[in-house]
Amino acid sequence: MFESFGRGLKLILASIKMGFQDKRLLLPGILTVFSNFFFAILLFLEGKSRVGAAEHTGSAGLAGLGGNLAAGLPGVAGNLAHAGPHAAAVAKHGLHGAKHAMDIKPEAIQQLIGQTALNGPWDQSGLGALQQAATPDAILAVVAILVVWWLTNRFLEGVTTALVYSHLTEGAGSGKFSTACAAVFTSLPAIVALGFTTLIAKRVARFMRDKRGSGIFGMGVNFLASIVEVFWTLAGHLILPAIVIEGTSFWGALKRADRIAQGNLIAIGVGEIGIDTINRVVLLLVCLAGISGFSYAYMQHILASPAVLIGGTCWAATVVVVTAMSIYIRAAFFTCLYVWAIEAEALSEAERVNHRPPAPLAAALA
């Protein structure tokens, strides 16, 4: 495990060095962070507007029912005012008049019961408004936002892949952002197919885990689900470079990744370089530092001080940079693996032993 962390740290430092040699490599990762903020806010506003509309509809129904009750009260008061000595008889006529004045239909009473019931719009749990807000139009809008969100992230990941490939094969500064965007844009159908297939593979693996039995059979199903997840994680990250770099279709990229795997062209496994774990630990430490600083400022009642505001701004910028760097490093790692594989494919078995991998991988394996 410690060897994996050591290799991951070396690869991260080498990738950062490569990024500072050509800062355009870092731009897609930064754009990914801000696009995540944008789509998260958009999703929140969409949900808030839908729930607010449902609550407004419920309030309008309550106001209408209240209007019927208010309209009946003058009739009751008028009849009681003329009661006089014949209170009993007049009260009877007054109540009869109040009944007609109020004119509350049984359907209105049933509606009131339904509104105040569990999960109704006036239920104190708030689940009723959420249930009413989940209309087909709202679901379609949320799905559309999620699809565009995912597609934007995959597009920017593809741009990172194209820029890193140009840097590794043609030298620093050789890649152009516009050229990389154009290459990824022409490959969007294949990227969409990759995402759809990845979603199916993950759903199948989850279904296998949820439906597994007990005993040996359950262990076997769980093992197969793990194979599906691990294989598709590796294949998916090798398929994307094949789509972007070679401009192939999804099926062509899938065959390419399969040929790389069967030919043992990659001499190191993904698990042997622990970049994901290191990235998560660093991001966790940054988040904990921010929470600790906010808690201290809150207890000292200095949230509005200039020092805290400046510190909060610096912390937010650090979160953006660390997240963007983790996105870039992950894309750079799999691009290095792919470049190493396609270079090794053109060599004989004897030549592959002495073949030097791309710089970040070479640093990790040193």
N, C-alpha and C positions, 0 to 999 in steps of 0.2 A: 504493500500500500504506500509506504513512504517513497519507494522508488517511482511509483506512478505520480505522486505529488511532485517529486523532484523533476521528472520529465515534463510534467505539465507546467511547472513554474518556468523552466528553461524555454519552453515553446511560447509561453505568454510573453516573456521578456523579448524574445526574438521577434515575435509578431508585432509587439509595440514598437520595436526599433524599425521594423519594416514600414509600419504605419507612419512614423515620423519622417521617414525618407520620402514618402509620398502621402501627404495628408489627405489627399482625395480618397484614399482607401477608407478613412474613418468617417467620411461624410454620410454614406448610406446608413451606418449604424446610428448616427446622431439623428438623422431624419426619421429613422424607425422609432426612436424614443418619443419624439414629438408627435409622430403620427399615432402612436399608442395613446398619448395624452388626449389628442384630438378626438379619436374615435371613442375613448372611454367617456369623455365629457358629452359627446353627441349621443351616446347610448343612454347616459344618465338623464339628459334633457328630454329625450324621446319618452323614456319611461315616466318621468315626472309629469310631462304634458298629458300622457294617456291617463295616468291615475288622477290627475287634477280634473280632467274632463269627466271621468266617472263619478268623482265626488260632487262635482257641480250638478250633474244630472240627478244624483240622489238628493241633493239639497233642494233642487227645484221641485222634486216630487213632494218633499216634506213641506215646502212652502205652499204648494197647492192644497194639500190636505189641511194645513193650518188655516188657509183662507176659507175653506168650507166651514171649519169650526168657528172662526171669527164671524162669519156671516150669520151663523145661527144664534149667536149670543144676544143680539138686539131683540130678536123675536122672543127669547126667553125673558129678557128684562121687561119688555113691554107688556107681556101677558101678566107677569107678577105685579107690575105697578097698578094694574086695574083689578087686583084681587079683591080689595075691600073686605066687606063682611062675608062675602060668599067665597071665601078663600078656597074651600075644597073644590067647588064647581069650577071656579075660574082657573085654579091650578091645573085641573084636568084638561081644560081647553088650552091653557098656556103650554102645557107639556105637549099637547097634540100639535099646537102651532109651532113649537120649537122643533118638533120632529120634522115637520115639513120645511121649516126654515133652514135647518141644518142640512137636510137632504144628503146624508152620508150613505152611500151605497155599500152593500156588502163587499163589492170588489175593491173599494177604497180601503176598507178595514183589512182585507186580506193582503193588500199591497203594503199597508203599514206594518203588518206582522212580518211579511217577507223582508222588508227593508231593515227591520231591527233584529232579524234572526241571525244565527251564526253565519258568518261570511257575507252578510248583507252589507250594503254601503254604509250603514250607520253602526255596524258592529264595531265595538271599541278596539278589536284586534287589528282592524285595518285591512284584513284579508279580503273583505268583500269588494273594496275598491280595486284591489289588484285583480280579483277574479273578473270583474266587469271590464277592466282595462285590457284583458287578454283577448281582444277581438281578433278575427282573422287579419284585418288590416294592420293591427299593432304587431302581431307575430310576424307578418311579412316584412314590415319595416325593420324590426329587430334583426331578422335573418339577413336582410339586405345589407344592413350596417356591418354585421359580423363577416359576411362574405367579402365585402369591399375591404374591411380591415385586414382579413387574412391575405387577400390578394395583394394589398399594398405592402405588407411585410415580406411576402415571398418575392415580390418585384424588387424590393430594395436588397434582399438577400442575394438575388440573382445579380444585381448590379455590383455588389461587393465581390461576388465570385468572379465576374468578368474583369473587374479592375485588378484583383489579386493575381489572376491568371496572366494578364498582360505584364504586371510587375515581375512575376517569376520567370516568364519566358522571353520577354523583350527588354527588360530593364526598368529601373525606376523612372517614373514620369511618362512611361510610354502609353499608358491607358488614358482614354478620354471618357469623361463622365457621360457626355452625350452619346458617344458610340456604344458604351455599355448599356445605356438605357434603351437605345434602339434595338440592340441585340436581344435584350430581355423581352422587350415589347413584342417582337416577332415570335418569341417562344411562349407567349402567354397561354395558348391552347394546351400545350404540353404541360405547362406548370399547373394549370387547372386540373388536368387529368391526374397529375401526380398527387395533388392535394385530395382529390376525390378518392383515389385508390388508398392513400394513406389513412383517410378517415374510415374507410371500410375495413382496412386491416386492423386498426385500433379497436373498432367496434367488435370485430370477430374475436380478437384476443380478450376483450372485456367480457363478451358473452360466454366464451369458453371458461373464464375464471368464475363467473357467476353461476354457471350451470354445472360446474364440476361436481362429481359425487365424492364419496369418501373412500378411504383405503387406497389401494394401488392405482385403481382407475382414476381417482381424483388427482393423485400425484402426477399421473401421466398426462392428463388434460392440462394441468397447471404448467407442466414442463413444455408442452406444445405451445401454450399461450405465450410463455416466455420466449420461446424460439421465434414466434411470429413477431413479437415486439422488438426483439434485438435485431433480427434480420432486417425488418423493415426500417428500423432506425438507421442502420448502416446503409442499406440500399437506397433509402430516400435521400440521404445526404450525398451519395455518389451519383444518383440519377440527376439531381439538379445541376451539378457541374457539367454532366454530359449534355443536358438539354441546352444550357447557356453557352458552353464553350464550343461544342461541336454542332449546335443548331439542329439536333436530331428530334424526332418525335418522341412521345412518351415511351412507346414500345421499343423504339430503337435505343433509347437511353437505358431502358430496363435490360435489354439484351447486353448492352455494353457493360453495365454494372455486374451482370451475371458472369460475363466473360472475365472481368477483372477478378471476381471472387473465385471462380473455378481455376484460374491460372495462377493463383497465389501471388499476384503481382504486388500486393501490399504486404510487406513483411512485418507489420506491426498492427496490433489490434487497437480499436478505439479505447477499450478499457485500460490499455497500458499507459495512456496519457490522461491524467485526471484533470483536464482543464475545466470540465463542468463543475466538479466539486470545488475547485479553487475559486472559480467565478462566483459560485453561490456563497461561499464563506466570506469573500471580500465584500459582496453586496450586503450580506447580513451584518457584518461589522459596521459598515457605513450607516445602515439603517439604525442599528443599536446606538451608534454615536449620536445620531440626530435625535432619537427619542430621549436619550439621557440628557442631552443639552436642553431640549424643550422642557423636560420635567424639572430640571434645575432652575431654568428661567421662570417657570410657572410658580414654583415654590418660593422663589425670591421676589416675585411680583415685579419682574423687570422685562416682561415680554415686549413692551413697547420701546425699550431702550435702543439707541442706534447700534450698539455692539451686537445685540441679539439679532436685530434685523440684518445686519451685515453677515453675521455668522450663519443665519438661516439661508440667506441667498447663496453663500459659499457652499453650504451643505447641499442645497438643491442642485447646484451646478455639479457638485461631486457625484451625486446620484445619477445625473444625466450622463456624465462622462464615463463612470464605471459601467453603467448599463450598456452604453453604446460600445464601449471597448469589449465587453463580454460578447455582444452580438458579432462584432467584427472578428474577434479572435476565433470564435466557433466556425464562422464561414471560412476564414483563412485556413484553419486546420484541415477542414474537409477538402478545400481546394488544393492544398499541398498534397494531401493523400491522392487526389485524382491525378494531379500532374506527375507525381511519382509513379503512379501505376501506368499511365500512358507512355512515359519515358522508358519504364522497365519493359513494356510490351515489345518495344523495338529492339531489345537487346537479347543476347543469348543468356543461357543460365549462368555461364561462367562470368559474363560481363556484368550481370546484375549484382554480383557479390561486391564489386568495387564501385558500383554506381552510387554517386552522392545524391541524396534526396534534396529537395528544396531547403533553403536556409533555415526556416523555423524548425522543420523536422530534423534537419542535421544537428541543430543545436540541442534538441530534445534527446537525440540518440547518442550524443557525444559522451 
